[in-house]
């Protein structure tokens, strides 16, 4: 089967997901993409550019696999003589109905933020199959969709919620974790067992990842004289977040790495070298960076919300979760002070199920059935 995978925001976990599926699928998967920047314009105008490129190619796939960053209705309208009879699956990495917007965002201030959610809604309605990357994500989407539609004048088209729900499913994100298994990456854990504990940040430098709470927890540890180091990785874009600069000034030489690791080998070694990954996100629909870190041996500290109790079932792993900021600081302090015990624990069994070696056949089966 031939699949054309359309990704208007080809960077980070979106690019890793698309690339890895092409490598592990039994189908032929061709990627049609745009660079991963200017996300709002990608949702608005990306469909136009990608439609023109699709029409200019001689590729006629058996399935279109698109992501939530595409305005699918515009794309299909512009390519209708070529795509009218093609089945379409849309994969939701995230959605703009549930996404936490920064209060300083220009679209919030000008009351025009609802259009991005409407693109997701109409795209899901136009697709033949709607796929979510976690059960939490699917539930959150269908809880929010009726409220989203009822903020507009009637008719509210409430019955379309069940139409979309009836053609939806959950297919967890595939993560290429086995690439972290090279001995050259793993040897870093064989250093001095009395080395200073290393805390990890490997998420995007964005509002929804809540870096403020993460760093304020570290500031508390610093005030209390707790010994630690921190590696600050992750991708960041044009917008700057002052908390990162504040962290540099406050934590000083406790920061052993600062900035995006362009080279995968560097990134992998930092993950294997790190001990604890405290997560503070306001929103997470899956958690690829967390899965990578835990696979490499990091001990997770997680808020009891979002997708985390799904990744690490709370009934079994309740010790990994915190309820508020004070409990985060307390559990993080305890983990650092008992770091030898922490280093002996592994939660790889919770995340290795998402390796592409296991997930690719599931993807092929789901998309083949469309």
C-alpha positions, -999 to +999 in steps of 0.1 A: +000+000+000+012+035-008+007+062+019+013+099+015+020+114+050+013+151+051+029+171+079+029+209+077+050+213+109+080+190+102+101+193+134+106+178+168+084+149+177+062+154+146+092+149+123+106+120+144+072+103+143+068+107+105+103+097+097+104+066+119+071+054+105+084+055+070+114+035+081+095+008+100+063+004+080+057-025+056+039+000+034+055+026+012+052+059+030+062+092+013+064+124+034+050+157+021+060+184+045+068+220+054+095+232+079+085+234+115+081+270+122+053+297+122+028+271+134-002+294+131+006+301+095+012+264+088-024+257+101-038+285+079-017+285+047+002+252+048-027+234+031-025+257+001+013+251-004+011+214+002-019+211-021+000+227-050+030+204-043+008+173-042-009+182-075+025+188-091+037+153-081+029+122-100+022+103-068-013+088-063-014+070-030-039+045-016-042+066+016-036+101+028-023+103+063-023+138+076-017+154+110-037+179+131-015+208+118-032+205+084-064+223+074-077+192+057-108+207+043-088+233+024-064+207+011-091+184-001-110+213-018-079+223-037-070+188-048-105+174-052-100+161-088-071+140-075-082+131-040-120+128-043-119+090-039-089+087-016-095+076+020-080+100+046-068+093+082-059+122+105-035+117+134-039+141+163-005+148+181-023+176+199-054+197+193-062+234+196-095+229+214-078+217+246-045+234+242-036+259+270-029+293+254-006+318+269-026+349+282-001+371+264-007+355+230-018+380+204-047+358+193-060+356+228-057+394+232-076+399+199-102+372+206-094+352+175-080+320+189-110+299+182-102+295+145-074+270+151-098+247+171-123+250+143-096+238+118-091+207+139-129+202+142-136+205+105-106+184+096-118+156+119-152+158+103-138+155+068-115+125+075-125+089+073-105+079+104-096+101+133-066+088+154-055+101+188-021+094+203-035+085+238-068+076+254-065+108+275-063+128+244-093+112+228-114+118+260-103+154+264-111+162+228-147+148+230-153+164+263-143+198+250-158+196+215-195+201+226-185+232+247-165+245+218-194+243+193-219+258+217-200+291+220-211+298+184-246+308+172-270+280+164-272+256+147-244+241+169-241+208+149-239+188+181-246+156+163-213+159+145-195+151+178-209+115+177-201+113+140-164+120+147-164+098+178-177+069+158-147+069+134-121+076+160-095+053+177-064+055+199-030+046+184-002+056+208+028+075+195+056+053+182+090+063+196+123+052+182+137+043+216+160+015+205+183+041+189+193+050+225+207+015+231+241+020+215+269+012+240+285+045+233+255+063+248+251+040+278+286+040+292+281+074+308+261+057+336+292+038+347+308+068+362+314+075+399+283+063+418+288+093+442+286+119+414+262+148+419+226+140+409+216+154+375+181+168+368+168+168+332+147+192+311+143+179+276+110+195+265+102+223+242+108+258+257+071+266+254+043+279+277+024+246+277+055+228+292+053+251+322+090+258+327+082+284+354+071+257+379+100+235+369+126+262+376+109+275+407+111+240+422+149+241+414+152+275+430+136+261+462+161+233+462+189+257+457+177+279+486+177+248+508+212+239+499+203+206+481+231+195+458+222+189+422+231+198+386+206+204+358+209+198+320+185+220+300+179+206+266+148+208+242+138+227+212+130+264+212+117+288+186+115+326+182+096+335+213+118+339+244+108+329+279+125+350+306+124+322+331+152+304+312+175+335+316+165+338+352+174+302+357+209+309+343+214+338+367+200+320+397+215+285+392+248+295+377+273+266+375+246+241+385+236+242+348+259+218+330+242+221+296+220+249+282+203+247+248+191+224+221+214+194+213+217+194+176+236+162+175+216+131+185+246+115+201+250+144+225+212+143+233+213+106+240+243+109+262+227+136+283+196+114+287+217+084+298+237+107+322+206+122+338+190+109+370+156+126+375+131+141+351+105+163+370+076+170+347+055+202+352+035+204+319+002+222+317-007+200+287+006+167+274-013+145+250+014+118+249+049+126+262+076+115+237+104+134+255+094+117+288+093+083+272+128+088+258+142+099+291+126+071+311+138+045+286+173+059+292+170+054+329+156+086+343+134+085+374+102+104+366+083+128+389+049+135+374+018+156+380-013+135+386-031+148+355-031+147+317-017+116+300+008+106+328-014+082+348-020+064+315+017+061+307+025+050+343-007+035+358-013+053+390-025+022+409+010+007+405+033+037+404+016+062+428+050+071+443+060+088+410+031+113+412+027+146+430-005+167+436+009+202+439+040+223+438+048+217+475+047+180+470+069+182+439+096+201+458+093+175+487+095+144+464+123+159+443+143+167+475+138+132+488+148+117+455+180+138+454+189+129+489+185+092+482+199+092+448+217+058+451+184+041+456+168+061+428+195+051+404+188+014+410+152+018+399+140+014+362+107+021+346+118+011+311+091-016+311+064+011+311+077+028+279+094+002+258+060-009+245+059+023+224+090+014+204+085+014+166+095-022+165+063-030+184+041-002+171+047-002+133+027-034+127-002-019+147-001+013+125+000-008+093-030-028+104-051+003+114-042+023+083-045-007+060-081-012+072-091+023+061 
